[in-house]
Amino acid sequence: MAQPLIEATNVTKSFGEVKALNGVNVSVPEGSIHGLLGHNGAGKTTLVHILSTLLQPTSGTARICGFDVAKNGQDVRRAIGLTGQFASVDEQLSGRDNLTLIARLLGANSRQARSRADELLELFDLTAAATRPISQYSGGMRRRLDISASLVGSPRVIFLDEPTTGLDPTARVGVWEIVERLANDGVSVLLTTQYLEEADRLCEEITLLSKGSVIARGTPAELKADVGQRMVTVTLASEADIPLAVKALEHAGAQPNTQESGAVISVPVAVSSDLALIVRALNEAHTEIAELGFSEPTLDDVYLRLTHEPGGQPVPA
Ligand SMILES: Nc1ncnc2c1ncn2[C@@H]1O[C@H](COP(=O)(O)OP(=O)(O)OP(=O)(O)O)[C@@H](O)[C@H]1O
């Protein structure tokens, strides 16, 4: 199997008494988008700082494109791009000047730097705003500039920190398309995000961190299948039929839940064919269905359950 471009093996990090990371493993292949999820303080920033050589791990190893972050810092820094709270651009400078400056800092001469800046401005649809100070950019433009700034050195690995926070839905989709394009071009992306919809849409694999430990890992579909619950929601035509319907459903082997008032019954189901069983049981009990809904588990269910229940156990390292 090809070597992963991002690899953390049993990484721990302590700040005095605080154990910010506790034996974390992460592996991201070439051209893959990996989501790092967790509450504030879970250890996401600490891990990204270690992977980008801004911090040394207390123990364990981390490699980027095969380079050890503790021993080959310069090679690692050449291979990566940082965005968001991990890096900054100058608000007073124009988009073009920011990108040119970064290219010069990375060793390009002024002609090469200007040409790389213009190429990225074009790619990210910012040419028209190239000479405006970025303090005047909209949120979506600013985020596109942030990402383009991290790509000046053509990195093979990029760390994206909450790339769509605060953006409107159109701008958010625009950023998602850019991230997908990067992965298609072979860039490995480590994405920290609070938006589970974003992780669901973009990430091939997700690592869920809690208090410095990995508590779940898998594809979005695997995580949802493990933890989430499919649910059928039935609204009856008459609230008076609720006791009859509940009895019929229980008799059919289902586990109906009702609310304090109203004509709604929700029934957890394992397979979609259970839907037919529910409808048949209600028909046979002569209760009239006004509305029928079927909901798949979401990543929110996974996240809430694993991060709020004491049962959220770290996965083996
Ligand atoms: N320099 C530091 N000194 C002491 N403690 C620190 C330091 N940096 C981080 N911590 C602690 O380590 C833990 C992990 O913090 P970290 O910033 O990595 O979490 P996070 O998941 O990135 O949170 P957020 O989503 O808020 O950025 C927290 O308890 C934090 O207080």
The ligand as a MOL file (V3000), in Angstrom:
LIG
                    3D

  0  0  0     0  0            999 V3000
M  V30 BEGIN CTAB
M  V30 COUNTS 31 33 0 0 0
M  V30 BEGIN ATOM
M  V30 1 N 0.1680 25.9140 25.2540 0
M  V30 2 C -0.6660 25.2680 26.0600 0
M  V30 3 N -0.4580 25.2420 27.3980 0
M  V30 4 C -1.2830 24.5710 28.2250 0
M  V30 5 N -2.3750 23.8830 27.8140 0
M  V30 6 C -2.6350 23.8680 26.5130 0
M  V30 7 C -1.8020 24.5610 25.5580 0
M  V30 8 N -2.3280 24.3610 24.3210 0
M  V30 9 C -3.4300 23.5930 24.4860 0
M  V30 10 N -3.6190 23.2880 25.7980 0
M  V30 11 C -4.6820 22.4360 26.3560 0
M  V30 12 O -4.6880 21.2150 25.6420 0
M  V30 13 C -6.0210 20.7640 25.4180 0
M  V30 14 C -6.2540 20.6080 23.9180 0
M  V30 15 O -6.2980 21.9000 23.3030 0
M  V30 16 P -6.4530 22.1460 21.7210 0
M  V30 17 O -6.3080 23.6130 21.4930 0
M  V30 18 O -5.5510 21.2370 20.9910 0
M  V30 19 O -7.9610 21.6860 21.4690 0
M  V30 20 P -8.8760 21.9080 20.1730 0
M  V30 21 O -9.5790 20.6120 19.9660 0
M  V30 22 O -8.0690 22.4270 19.0660 0
M  V30 23 O -9.8960 23.0150 20.6310 0
M  V30 24 P -10.5510 24.2470 19.7740 0
M  V30 25 O -11.6290 23.6210 18.9470 0
M  V30 26 O -11.0810 25.1210 20.8590 0
M  V30 27 O -9.4540 24.8990 18.9740 0
M  V30 28 C -6.9180 21.7720 26.0870 0
M  V30 29 O -7.2150 21.3100 27.3750 0
M  V30 30 C -6.0620 23.0320 26.1550 0
M  V30 31 O -6.4410 23.8360 27.2310 0
M  V30 END ATOM
M  V30 BEGIN BOND
M  V30 1 1 1 2
M  V30 2 1 2 3
M  V30 3 2 2 7
M  V30 4 2 3 4
M  V30 5 1 4 5
M  V30 6 2 5 6
M  V30 7 1 6 7
M  V30 8 1 6 10
M  V30 9 1 7 8
M  V30 10 2 8 9
M  V30 11 1 9 10
M  V30 12 1 10 11
M  V30 13 1 11 12
M  V30 14 1 11 30
M  V30 15 1 12 13
M  V30 16 1 13 14
M  V30 17 1 13 28
M  V30 18 1 14 15
M  V30 19 1 15 16
M  V30 20 2 16 17
M  V30 21 1 16 18
M  V30 22 1 16 19
M  V30 23 1 19 20
M  V30 24 2 20 21
M  V30 25 1 20 22
M  V30 26 1 20 23
M  V30 27 1 23 24
M  V30 28 2 24 25
M  V30 29 1 24 26
M  V30 30 1 24 27
M  V30 31 1 28 29
M  V30 32 1 28 30
M  V30 33 1 30 31
M  V30 END BOND
M  V30 END CTAB
M  END
